[in-house]
Amino acid sequence: MAAYLLATVIGVVLFEPLQKSFERWDAAILRWFASWRTEPLTAVMETIALLTSRWLIRIIRWGTLATLIVVRRWRHLVVFIGALIAEGAITYALTLGIHRPRPLDVVTIGPWQGFSMPSRPLSGLAVSLIGVTYCLIPHGRVRDAAKWTTAGLLAAVCLARVYLAIDHPTDAVFGAVLGVAIGLTLFRWFTPNDVFPVTYKRGKAAHLDVGGRRGEAIAVAVRDQLGYRVLDVEPVGLAGSGGSTPLRLKVREEGSGTERVLFAKLYARSHVRADRWYKLGRTILYGKLEDESPFQTVRRFVEYEDYALRLMEDLDLPVPRPYGVVEITPEREYMIAMEFFDGAAEIGEADVDDGVIDQGLELVRTMWDEGLAHRDVKPANLMVLDGQLKLIDVFFVQVRPSPWRQAVDLANMMMVLGLRSDAPRVYDHAVRLFTPDEIAEAFSATRGVASPTQLRSMMKEDGRDLLVEFQELAPQRPPIKIQRWSVRRVLLTLGVTLAALIALLLIASNWAVFA
Amino acid sequence: MRRSRFAFLVATALVAATASCSASDPGEPICSQPADSIMVLEAQSVPSATCLPCIAELPIGWRFGGSLVRDDGTVIWLDHDRAGMHAVEVELMDSCDVSSAVEVPPAPDEVGLRTYQEPQSLEPFVGTRSLVFDGGCIVSRYRFAPDSEPALVIEADSAVSTLPRADVVAEVRETLDLIVCGAGAPPCEG
């Protein structure tokens, strides 16, 4: 691509000295095409050339933008807008730089505007069609067909515009190639298919495709680094996971031949970026509620989770046994492997008896005593296996957290347990391990963002207002404010607002690209 | 990957820099430069027109605002530091309606053209001046900002002049040995 652009620069620089040759060569081709003009053929060519009409290009662009908004494919939307603006700016600058008139020696049929090289309508059509191909059509045979269709359409339009002498042959080809190159480059860089696949299946952007080359890489890495032969890889628990790709790995130990099932979480750079945005969003919305420092690399991500797992295992907390970190692609993709609780049910679907309630509360008590907070207590992270409660997903675990954070863990645990039983029963068990004042503090600290999204939505579905029920059972205490103001928060908010404003201004100043 | 992205950014900057690296605005039609591509483009916009509008010399305070050349005509506009943006808009068309205008004697550089004026307001100055010739006409529309002197119209008139299409056709014939199809040129293919 850089070579192509360099060739473009050389072409632009050499165009003026070589203009005479370009003009004569183009004029000879145009004369040849014009010698074939007949009324019916001209009518056909005029119809084909309508593909570069402003209205059609607008419909393609707005249709693509609207579809991307409906399917909430935001990254593709931003890249598509960027590609349109980049194409518009580059071709405009080039037409002014080259300032080539319309074809000479032949009569032009059809509408045109401004200098001719590169052909801006063709470039605009090309980048729009590439946008449709890379934003809306899933990778595979259909997309391949779309690429060929795009090439065919562009070739037909080039031919028609040359026949009608609206563009010189070199203008038309340059315009089409430039539009395709800008679109391809931006989509391949910023929405690579293996990280941001176009799919119409229900799912989260965080979940990576584990088939194809990535699947093969996972199998090789697990064999080389953990000593297990992968027999099967299957995504699992996607509904409750938003920050990684959870997997169930069926493996066979290389030496003994023992088969077992492992749970693994696959992390990529997209997850690091998502974590960064998530923490930035929280800082703007609530201030620095807790440690909002983002991770800088994928390696740090998995290193931290592996550490948290080992720490909690050392404390005899019921977490999965860690099997280690697997490097899939250095600095790009890593996987953390751990014990899979085969046969375990998510607490939201399991029987919750007094034993499970006690285990849940004891779990929080131990974390309090050991100076830990889980920070993501929700039904998807609590499993029940043969009456034993298990805690998974320790990625958010914090060492020496604030008392507020520990209080929130208690309230969230009580609400999860309450969902499968009732508030008075859970409260009765809780007062055996916590003082009423501690419980009151937990519920005065917990509301809104303090509870994970899954827990909030399950409580909404449940219908009972468990939070209020627990608050009524505990001693009265005024709510604890969760808004924290600081100079950093104000500056960040102003910075993000300014960036959004600049983006809007950029779109507004390039409105002609869309309308 | 990072290297190729860097190379892409450098190459893009080079393209933009190369493209915008021009001594004058390529959209400004200058009367003394009939071979300029903008003059050729203007001639192509109204093939029947035997005269083309161009900038003779800009008096102090005036600047070339921009131009829009399409297959159905050309528009050039001038800005002024007191009369405002788009103070004068000059349009080349294949025909125009001068039924409500008054014919006046042509200026020295307009000999052979029929000149019409239609003042609409003196303060601020708003009016139209049309030059009619074989195959087309040039309409100058004046719309000055409030509090600007109406006398600025004299400066504006001196800034805009006309160039015979034949000069552009001859220049292209001489330099490229190709035809700018239309009035004053041999028949073209198609």
Interface residues (C-beta under 8 A of the other chain):
Chain A: M1 A2 L5 L6 T8 V9 V12 V13 Q19 K20 E23 R24 A27 L30 R31 A34 S35 R37 A86 A89 I90 A93 L94 L96 G97 I98 H99 R100 P101 R102 L104 D105 V106 V107 T108 I109 G110 P111 W112 Q113 G114 F115 A165 T185 W189
Chain B: M1 S4 R5 A7 F8 V10 A11 T12 L14 V15 A16 T18 A19 S20 C21 S22 P26 G27 S37 I38 V40 L41 Q44 L68 V69 R70 D71 D72 V172 T175 L176 D177 L178 I179 V180 C181 C188 E189 G190
